[in-house]
Amino acid sequence: MTFKLPELPYAYDALAPYMSKETLEFHHDKHHLAYVDNGNKFAGPGTKYDGKSIEDICKEAFAAKDAPVINNIGQHYNHIHFWKWMKKGGGGKKLPGKLEKLVGEIGSFDKVRADFIAAGVGQFGSGWAWLAVKDGKLEVQKTPNGENPLMHGAKPILGVDVWEHSYYIDYRNARPKYLEAWFDNLVNWEYVEEMLG
Ligand code: MN3
């Protein structure tokens, strides 16, 4: 399979002021594109990964400790969903039904929000914070660099990019402020529910 850069599902200025046009231009057009180009080099046509799903490639590469594929295909997978996990006018406490039930099983909306933000703040260096489903239960996770919950036996349903390229233009070094603004104003909960399958 030849990997391709997906288009953003909204205009570059749609997420302002929480995520600027400039951030999205760099993040999508330059950073995500680099993962796609490198992903094609390391896991595209002519490699042993050709013909496999991106989810399977993530798992196989992690099991084989194949760092270039873990990072580039992991990041391609993460960003495909990251763009869809955000929308203009997102956030809010009103969750779709299945998701609300899963959150209720491990506590409250406020606890999940606090744990998710703490995971993002606590990820040392570059990486991601996640809501993932493992054995039917919701979990808050964090992973370094391009890793994701698929590589750790779970299914990601929401992820936030805590690499500096995701927030430095808009928030400088204030990662907690970025995470709070992101969670409260940008999360597309309908897409999170869709990821439950
Ligand atoms: Mn990124």
Residues whose N, C-alpha, C, O or C-beta is under 5 A from the ligand:
A	BS01	MN3	D161 W163
